[in-house]
Amino acid sequence: MELKIINKSNNPLPRYESEQAAGMDIRCNIQEAITLQPMERRLIPTGLFIELPAGYEAQIRPRSGLALKRGLTVLNTPGTIDADYRGEVGVILINLSGEKQTIEPGERICQMVIARHEQPELVEVKELSETERGAGGFGHSGRK
């Protein structure tokens, strides 16, 4: 599969940081450092524009190290980029820590996972088949 990409940033193209990584790291395209106050969110540009094949999406996800060590995460996780979108890839970052966090130019801020998806035909029915679980949801299986 090919992923067409335009890179209008001064950063290298996104890449997989390990041999079996599912996501490729994306860097911010900013000229000066940006400081996010606690609970502040901001749209961060990447300078990247992609063309996905039909039937695929790009998922924008947090980097685990940023989330754990600095409390920075992607707000609409996972963010979805549809195959027919041609605008710049933007990342909504939020600072969930109790202190201000600074994002430096070219810093890796998220990861992008390319995934196949389906568009099913919806069939409206009056009832669904029975299962052992039934309608059991949030916490239905207990804590242990």
MARBA-765834 format. One record per residue (C-alpha): residue number from 1; residue in three letters; x, y, z. Coordinates in steps of 0.5 Angstrom, whole numbers, m for minus. Last residue first. Layout:
NUM,ala,X,Y,Z
...
***
This chain:
144,lys,m23,m19,79
143,arg,m26,m12,78
142,gly,m33,m15,76
141,ser,m36,m17,69
140,his,m41,m12,68
139,gly,m37,m6,70
138,phe,m40,m2,64
137,gly,m44,m7,60
136,gly,m49,m13,61
135,ala,m54,m12,55
134,gly,m54,m19,54
133,arg,m48,m23,56
132,glu,m50,m30,54
131,thr,m53,m28,48
130,glu,m59,m27,44
129,ser,m60,m24,37
128,leu,m63,m17,36
127,glu,m70,m14,36
126,lys,m74,m10,31
125,val,m69,m9,25
124,glu,m66,m4,21
123,val,m61,m6,17
122,leu,m55,m1,16
121,glu,m50,m3,10
120,pro,m43,m3,13
119,gln,m38,2,11
118,glu,m31,m2,13
117,his,m25,0,15
116,arg,m17,m1,14
115,ala,m12,2,19
114,ile,m6,7,18
113,val,m4,9,25
112,met,m1,16,26
111,gln,3,18,33
110,cys,3,24,37
109,ile,7,30,39
108,arg,14,29,36
107,glu,18,35,37
106,gly,20,39,31
105,pro,19,46,35
104,glu,19,45,42
103,ile,12,44,46
102,thr,12,47,53
101,gln,8,44,59
100,lys,5,48,64
99,glu,4,44,71
98,gly,m2,40,74
97,ser,m2,35,68
96,leu,m8,34,63
95,asn,m5,39,58
94,ile,m9,38,51
93,leu,m7,37,44
92,ile,m11,37,38
91,val,m7,35,32
90,gly,m8,38,25
89,val,m6,34,19
88,glu,m7,39,14
87,gly,m13,39,9
86,arg,m14,33,4
85,tyr,m19,29,7
84,asp,m23,24,2
83,ala,m19,18,6
82,asp,m22,20,12
81,ile,m17,23,18
80,thr,m20,20,25
79,gly,m17,23,32
78,pro,m17,17,36
77,thr,m17,20,41
76,asn,m20,27,41
75,leu,m16,30,46
74,val,m9,28,44
73,thr,m5,27,50
72,leu,0,31,54
71,gly,1,29,62
70,arg,8,30,62
69,lys,11,23,63
68,leu,5,19,62
67,ala,2,22,56
66,leu,8,24,53
65,gly,11,17,54
64,ser,5,14,51
63,arg,5,18,45
62,pro,m3,20,44
61,arg,m7,17,37
60,ile,m8,20,31
59,gln,m12,15,27
58,ala,m11,15,19
57,glu,m17,12,15
56,tyr,m17,7,10
55,gly,m23,4,5
54,ala,m21,9,m1
53,pro,m13,10,m1
52,leu,m11,15,4
51,glu,m8,22,1
50,ile,m4,26,6
49,phe,m2,33,8
48,leu,3,34,13
47,gly,5,41,16
46,thr,4,39,23
45,pro,0,44,26
44,ile,m2,44,33
43,leu,m9,45,35
42,arg,m9,47,42
41,arg,m12,45,49
40,glu,m11,48,56
39,met,m12,44,62
38,pro,m6,46,65
37,gln,m3,51,61
36,leu,0,49,54
35,thr,7,53,52
34,ile,8,53,45
33,ala,16,54,43
32,glu,17,58,36
31,gln,17,56,29
30,ile,12,51,29
29,asn,11,44,25
28,cys,9,39,30
27,arg,12,32,29
26,ile,9,26,28
25,asp,11,19,30
24,met,9,13,26
23,gly,4,8,29
22,ala,4,0,29
21,ala,11,m1,31
20,gln,14,m7,29
19,glu,21,m5,27
18,ser,21,1,32
17,glu,21,8,31
16,tyr,16,8,25
15,arg,17,14,21
14,pro,14,21,19
13,leu,17,25,14
12,pro,23,29,17
11,asn,21,36,19
10,asn,22,43,16
9,ser,15,43,15
8,lys,11,43,8
7,asn,11,35,7
6,ile,6,33,2
5,ile,4,25,3
4,lys,2,20,m1
3,leu,1,13,3
2,glu,2,7,m2
1,met,0,0,0
***
